[in-house]
Amino acid sequence: MLKEHCPHCEVDGWAFKYLLTQTPLFNVVCDVHPLREGHLLIIPKRHVRCAAEYTAQEWKDFKRLYEDLCQWLHTHYGFVATFEHGILGQTVFHSHIHLLPFAGAPEEVVVEGMEKCRPLAKLEDLITIFLQEERYLFFSIREKMWVVDPALGAPRFFRDRFAAALGCQERANWKLSAKDPALMAASSAENRECKRRFDVAHSTLSHRPIA
């Protein structure tokens, strides 16, 4: 089901300017407002709030995409981190999982300390946590995954934290960066280069990229 005026339901809209690939259930795009080159989004075609609410088939498709894209980013950019605001801290209320190159430590993201984080053994633990708590703040760096104390939740929680860790705070608030012509020109150049790399190397993924 699609929702009117949702940017992630409007596949001809601005959020899909740099479409990389798709499956019957998901689209993969470059974030139009990237924190850095290689910042991707996995977006379900169905309007749903977070990954923990995916159907069994959506979850199967998502996990395959997630693992493939993490490997692609690691291969082509050297490192990878991911995050999702599971209901908490969203500014677009349609599930979208962020993947981006990031080589820092988790303490650079959760500056309050790792005692505010709970490690996950597997990605599917998000479903259990959501069923129990009805929200989560999820992030990963390389192969390690955590959920963050929901009491820290705020709009753009992870965008702000990763932007600070990357030294690009001016990119954190995407609504403001969209009004900055110089910043948008730099973001467009980065996304074109990311798409070029993806298209050249698409054989590393199990899904054919969109021409």
C-alpha positions, -999 to +999 in steps of 0.1 A: +000+000+000+013+035-009+007+066+011-001+100-004+026+127+000+052+102+013+085+108-005+094+071-003+061+061-019+065+086-048+089+066-070+090+095-095+099+120-068+131+135-055+141+106-032+146+083-062+168+106-083+197+081-080+180+048-082+206+020-081+187-012-082+153-028-073+137-060-064+099-068-065+097-055-029+125-029-025+143+000-041+179+009-034+190+045-039+218+069-032+206+092-004+199+125-022+213+142+009+243+120+016+266+123+046+294+112+023+298+094-010+285+059-008+255+068+014+227+044+003+191+037+014+171+005+012+135+014+009+105-010+008+080-005-019+052-010+006+045+018+030+057+004+064+072+021+094+103+001+100+122-031+091+108-050+121+074-047+105+084-064+073+065-095+062+085-127+061+091-124+024+101-087+027+125-096+055+141-124+034+145-100+004+158-072+027+184-093+044+198-105+011+200-069-001+214-056+032+242-082+032+250-077-005+252-039-002+273-041+030+297-062+011+297-039-019+304-009+003+332-027+021+348-037-012+345-004-029+348+021+000+368+001+025+343+000+054+306+002+062+281+012+089+243+011+089+215+026+109+177+027+111+154+048+133+128+021+142+098+045+147+120+066+170+136+098+156+122+094+120+118+125+098+104+104+069+078+079+083+085+052+058+111+026+066+145+033+051+178+017+062+209+038+058+242+023+047+274+044+044+312+041+046+323+048+082+354+035+099+350+051+133+343+036+167+308+032+181+317+056+209+320+083+182+283+078+175+270+072+210+291+096+228+273+089+261+291+056+262+285+020+252+266+013+284+238+030+265+240+003+238+228-032+237+246-056+214+227-078+189+237-113+180+218-112+147+198-088+126+166-107+133+169-096+170+153-063+159+120-080+154+120-094+189+130-060+204+103-042+184+076-067+195+086-061+231+093-023+231+075-010+199+106+011+189+143+009+185+174+028+174+196+004+155+231+008+141+261-013+131+297-007+123+314-034+103+301-068+116+289-055+151+253-044+158+236-025+186+204-009+197+207+024+216+188+033+247+155+048+234+156+075+260+183+092+238+160+092+208+155+125+190+147+135+154+176+127+131+194+110+160+218+089+138+222+115+110+233+141+136+257+116+153+273+102+122+276+137+107+294+149+138+317+119+137+324+124+100+330+162+105+301+172+082+276+186+106+263+209+078+249+177+061+230+164+091+197+183+087+187+172+051+159+198+050+184+226+055+210+211+032+184+209+004+184+247+004+222+250+000+230+250-038+268+244-032+261+215-009+236+200-032+260+203-061+286+184-041+261+158-031+250+153-067+286+148-078+292+122-051+260+104-060+269+103-097+302+088-088+287+062-065+262+052-091+290+049-117+309+026-093+278+006-086+269+002-123+304-009-132+305-034-104+269-046-103+279-082-109+289-083-073+252-081-064+224-106-071+201-079-085+204-062-118+209-024-116+184-001-132+198+015-164 
